[in-house]
Amino acid sequence: MTNRTLGVLGGMGPLASAHFMSRLTLLTPAATDQEHIPAVLWSDPRVPDRTQARSGGPDPLPLLLRGVAGLQAAGCGAIAIPCNTAHGWYREMAAATPLPILHIVDATAEALRRVAPSGTVGVMGTAGTLAMRLYQDRLGELGWNVITPDEAETARLVSPAIASVKANRLAESYAPLAETAELLASRGALAVVLGCTEIPLGIQAGPHHDIAVPLIDTIDALALAAIRWAKPAA
Amino acid sequence: MTNRTLGVLGGMGPLASAHFMSRLTLLTPAATDQEHIPAVLWSDPRVPDRTQARSGGPDPLPLLLRGVAGLQAAGCGAIAIPCNTAHGWYREMAAATPLPILHIVDATAEALRRVAPSGTVGVMGTAGTLAMRLYQDRLGELGWNVITPDEAETARLVSPAIASVKANRLAESYAPLAETAELLASRGALAVVLGCTEIPLGIQAGPHHDIAVPLIDTIDALALAAIRWAKPAA
């Protein structure tokens, strides 16, 4: 494969990375199979839970690095990781490979610029993603004021919804996710980032067009960044 | 990775293999990420068109073998290929690897047994799949009477619909596919096999519950066979 083959470090969760592959395909301008982007998806759902690792659970880094090495050995030219929380180990992964790793927060900032170029934005995500300040710091440096649900709201609404998606129970994850988005909007968010790749899957399982604030899908944002990398002329 | 890691030789087309990964996930009994099936998807949409190869086009075998070797090197324990026509090169691929390759027609026969255990069944597919008699011979040996659209019907209805899916134009592929299924039913088919992995995607883009004959989705059939391999106890 040429160096325009995309490596996808996935399985976190597996439905999110499968959905990423679909969105990568559907968002690519192509008229035949041969015009689509070659890719290798390394879907290892056994990577220890990224949020639990923050509170003393097993370290996900060894399996993350095994995936990075596997994608490099397969001949990939760049890596995309459709899991927000895994970006807490971005530096260690980037140090272990010469391949560029597309950062999901940068991809999201690119999407956010079109919808809410400045001001207050909301971010929902796993407890791990919020505690590591993946979005708060990076979007803050770029000029946005970032608000998030508080710890109790994340624990009551967002974390159980993410767990439902990972257990293939998509429908029941919608209501708490929609409630969280509306909550952030009521506190001034001009847009809400779905900062965990399970969240767009849960949101799409319900009447999300009713939610009265623009939502930024981090799966689509990362897929678009990957297409810009693979097809710079497109 | 252990030898229960599934290798998926995909990209033929890329949307079908992404959808296969979603269905593999959704059909797996799992309550957390870690209970899902580890998999590597080798999605190389550059594999030359399998049907065109039958009439003098470039040979897909070298890139098929490269994918098989890549999945073997990644540590996979078996291979699934969510492309029916590629099974025309099954023997050559199986000879090139010690890994078992799950055959999509066997997986489909397993699904068919539950819906139409004997009698006449219809099969729609690419011109290549039908000309190579992938379904007619194998299902015939198992006791079914297999009928297919004739060459003119495949050229007028099925082939353009498959091309539409590969070009991300799913909605317009529905009507000709539904017409073909009804045609086969009117000729006595008790069930119709969607014997090209693009066809279920096109069928699902329209009101397929209106079609008055059971449809066998070869993506789901192959995903279920893969789950039986990965989780024999489940």
Interface residues (C-beta under 8 A of the other chain):
Chain A: M1 G11 M12 G13 P14 L15 S17 A18 H19 M21 S22 L24 T25 L26 T28 A30 A31 T32 D33 Q34 E35 H36 I37 P38 A39 V40 L41 W42 S43 D44 P45 R46 V47 P48 D49 R66 G70 A73 A74 G75 A163 K166 A167 N168
Chain B: M1 G11 M12 G13 P14 L15 S17 A18 H19 M21 S22 L24 T25 L26 T28 A30 A31 T32 D33 Q34 E35 H36 I37 P38 A39 V40 L41 W42 S43 D44 P45 R46 V47 P48 D49 R66 G70 A73 A74 G75 A163 K166 A167 N168
